[in-house]
């Protein structure tokens, strides 16, 4: 049985949710910045990366005195580089983060609607995502590439369920560009696809995640970093 709303009402509800959430997320983030409630770690660190990328330079961090991608592998910041070229301001990162975090609601809505054949469940999934306290805290606290991950995760899952494996893989690849640890998450999604009997996609996603993770951890970070990565090194804590 299908449970649906009037199509026009449905569209306006989703539009309103997206616009309202973006305005709140962006406004709070910018106000925090203007009230000196943002920090060198992490907003200043990523601001410096985005500025260097906008000037077609290899990102270098004066906070750690080393190539920035040897500390945090986040080439997804190339998305913000054109805007930084025009407006070199940290608020570009904050508003961009708010926008991408908000737009993730649309594929979550589509996925919920497709899986359950219920418009109400799709809208409920969207509302649950936007009102999740973890998302809100992440958006309101500086800038982190992790916060825009849901946008790529949601589209990857949506295309996987829609039997469009290559688009799903494309968004899984974009996930790898967000942070050095994300390959493990991509690999876990591959295992999930295997359990969902999406064998071909599962194998490809699992392989993509593992290759991406170990390449970044053992090749990219040590190669660019100042003495290698310490992601697995907690000896200093006893």
Secondary structure, DSSP 8 states (H G I E B T S, - for coil): --B---HHHHHHHHHHHHHHHHHHHHHHHHHHHHTT---IIIIIHHHHHHHHHHTT---EETTTTEEGGGTS--GGGHHHHHHHHH---HHHHHHHHHHHHHHHHHHHHHHHHHHHSBHHHHHHHHHHHHT-HHHHHHHHSS--GGGGHHHHHHHHHHHHHTT-HHHHHHHHHHHHTT-TTHHHHHHHHHHHHHHTT-HHHHHHHHHHHHHHHHHIIIIIHHHHSSS---TT--GGG-
